[in-house]
Each structure stands twice: as structure tokens, then as C-alpha cells.
Amino acid sequence: MWEKTAQRGSIFALGADPSYVYATHLSGQLAAFSRATGELMWLIDREELNRTTDETFLFPPVTDRKRVYVGGDIGAVYRLQVR
């Protein structure tokens, strides 16, 4: 068992695959943690998506093990490569 934080505020939703646990944060980030160790593997901020709005990731991320899909509060769906 592990407990970790990305230091980004409240977690809104979680998703997982065999390798990672994905967390969306109310402040507009998507983080991936190692499922085995809890280590923060990567974090994407909404500004990195080149959006002109303050998009918030509201929905649980889903994955096909190659890509992560997450929906935002203004109706956008994002597809991100798993690193």
C-alpha cells in the first residue's frame, strides 16, 4: 500500500490500468502514478494542451494502455500518449 501526492490540490477522479493510476485534479492537471510504487511518473497541466480556456478535467481517465483519454468541463476530450 502507498500514499502519494502530486502537490496539485484536490483529486477529482481516478482511473487505472495494469501499470499506472491516473488522477485528475480540480486545478486542471492529469497525473500518472506507478501502480506498484506510487511514484509520480508524469504530470500534464492544462496549459500544456494549448487551450485558451480554464479547462478542468472532470471525468475519470480511461486508457487502452497506449493512450489516456480524459474529458473536460467544456466538452473537450483529450487523447494523450502514455509515456
N, C-alpha and C positions, 0 to 999 in steps of 0.2 A: 504494500500500500504506500502511496505517496501523496503529498500535498504540495502544490506549486502555484506560483502566480506569475503573471506577465507584467504586473505593476501597471495595469491599464484600467483599473476600476471594475465595475460590476460586470460579471459574466451574464450574458443573456441566454445563450443557448449552447448546447454541446452536441457534437457528433463524433463518431469514431469509425476507424477501420482497424484491421489487424496490427498496424504499425503506429498509428497516431490517434490522439484525442484532439479534436478541433474545438476551439472555444470562440464564440463571437462576443465582443464586448460592446456595451452600450455607447461607448465613446467612439466607435467606428473602426475597430480593429478585428482581425481574424488571426488567431494564434494556433500553432500546432505544437503539441507536446508529445514526446516519446511515450508511447503507451507503457513500455517496460520500466522506464526510469523517471518519467515526469519532466525530463529536461526540455526546456523551451527550444524547439528546433527552428522555428521561424515565426515571424510576425509581420503582417501586412496592415498598414494603415490606410484608411480610405483615401488620403491624399495621394498615395502611390498609384491609385487607379485612375488618376487624371479626371476626376469628377468635379464639376463646378458646384455641386450641392453638398450639403452636410448629410450624406447618405449614412444611415445606420443599418448594420446587418441585423435584421430582426429574426431570421429564421434559422433553424438548426442546419449546419452544414452537412452535406451528403457527399460521398466520394465513390468513385469507381476504381480507386487505388492508383490511378494515374493523374486524376484531376479532382479538385474540390469545387463544389457548386454551392453558392450561398446567395440568398435573396436579400434585397434591401427594402427599406421602408418606402421608397418612391416607385417601386415596381421593377427595378432592375434585377437581373440575375447575372451573377459573375461566375465565370469558369476560370479557375486558377490551376496551374501546374503544381503537382506535389513535388517538392524539392527533395 
